[in-house]
Amino acid sequence: MKSNLEISRIQGNNIERFTELVELLNEVFEEPNEVASERQLKRLLSKPDFLAIAVIYENKVIGGLTAYELEGYYTDKSELYIYDIAVKTEFHNQGIGKKLIEHLKNYSAKNGIEGIFVDAHSEDEQAVKFYESTFGKCEKVDHFNLEIKTS
């Protein structure tokens, strides 16, 4: 495990760091997605309920996650939904992903967030094993996705 890692929230106008995180997510997920406009990235970073967390090693993003805080209506507390989480392939199996989850747990405890949840495709065995090791037993759900065409 690298001892000189920095894990921190990307905030403000740190568009360069956020872009680096989005590019890392695309690389790890082997996705051809583009990075949104600077205006959109700034808008996201300004939202208090959006989290972009980066793992920095030698001044480069080697891992990170994005998450959304969802306000509750059965309780005064909220939950976090992890949208994306990834670590560069050459840094896998070094405990970095677990450190990211631990960072999120600590953030949640300090900010009145009572739960964290994430989706994983069942066939993605590596992701399922990781979440079982950090979250415990999975809860089977059906996930539906409706794409909306916009102009």
HELIX and SHEET records of a PDB file:
HELIX    1   1 ILE A   15  PHE A   29  1                                  15    
HELIX    2   2 GLU A   38  SER A   46  1                                   9    
HELIX    3   3 THR A   89  PHE A   91  5                                   3    
HELIX    4   4 ILE A   96  LYS A  110  1                                  15    
HELIX    5   5 GLU A  125  PHE A  135  1                                  11    
SHEET    1   A 5 GLU A   6  ARG A   9  0                                        
SHEET    2   A 5 PHE A  50  TYR A  57 -1                                        
SHEET    3   A 5 LYS A  60  GLU A  71 -1                                        
SHEET    4   A 5 SER A  78  VAL A  87 -1                                        
SHEET    5   A 5 ILE A 113  VAL A 118  1                                        
END                                                                             
